């Protein structure tokens, strides 16, 4: 049982460090210090930092899938869903000034392993795919209008929200993210 607890502690600490400093901004030594174990002990759970990175992305993607499914259950409108997605991103900022793991790792994509890159792309694909389905549903029901494909619109929206999150963090003003999400929802409804 202690092994699982240690692994969970390592994952939690690594995610926080990755979301605040970036993947290249921490080491196994940093993790060992936070969790209170020897650096060599981390290798029992994660033989390499790339193994840890891949596990972080998979875990984050699974939690994101659950969060998006919950949003879809609770919100029937595109506007409501977009506000909730913005709320997920805002929650990261409120929890220790963290960035979304997607955006942080995307900024470092040239220095992560091919396996991590594949998982990161899968994460983006799944979030963008969910947004595209929401957009298509809203367009079919007459509640949203936009040019181009739902997939293109989804990529633009997710990219804009990730960028707004970076801006919000840079200025220490989460309203920048909230305003951006609100503007996007308004444009889709008015188009």
HUPE-V801908 format. One record per backbone hydrogen bond with DSSP energy under -1.0 kcal/mol. CO is the residue of the C=O (numbers start at 1). NH is the residue of the N-H. Records with the same first field share a line. If there is no record, write none. Layout:
BEGIN
CO: NH ; NH
END
This chain:
BEGIN
1: 5
2: 6
3: 7
4: 8
5: 9
6: 10
7: 11
8: 12
9: 13
10: 14
11: 15
12: 16
13: 17
14: 18
15: 19
16: 20
17: 21 ; 22
19: 99
22: 25
27: 31
28: 32
29: 33
30: 34
31: 35
32: 36 ; 37
39: 42
41: 44
42: 45 ; 46
48: 52
49: 53
50: 54
51: 55
52: 56
53: 57
54: 58
55: 59
56: 60
57: 61
58: 62
59: 63
60: 64
61: 65
62: 66
63: 67
64: 68
65: 69
66: 70
67: 71
68: 72
69: 73
70: 74
71: 75
77: 81
78: 82
79: 83
80: 84
81: 85
82: 86
83: 87
84: 88
85: 89
86: 90
87: 91
88: 92
89: 93
90: 94
91: 95
92: 98
93: 97
94: 96
100: 104
101: 105
102: 106
103: 107
106: 109
108: 111
113: 117
114: 118
115: 119
116: 120
117: 121
118: 122
119: 123
120: 124
121: 125
122: 126
123: 127
124: 128
125: 129
126: 130
127: 131
128: 132
129: 133
130: 134
131: 135
132: 136
133: 137
134: 138
135: 139
136: 140
137: 141
138: 143 ; 144
139: 142
149: 153
150: 154
151: 155
152: 156
153: 157
154: 158
155: 159
156: 160
157: 161
158: 162
159: 163
160: 164
161: 165
162: 166
163: 167
164: 168
165: 169
166: 170
167: 171
168: 172 ; 173
173: 176
174: 178
175: 179
176: 180
177: 181
178: 182
179: 183
180: 184
181: 185
182: 186
183: 187
184: 188
185: 189
186: 190
187: 191
188: 145
END
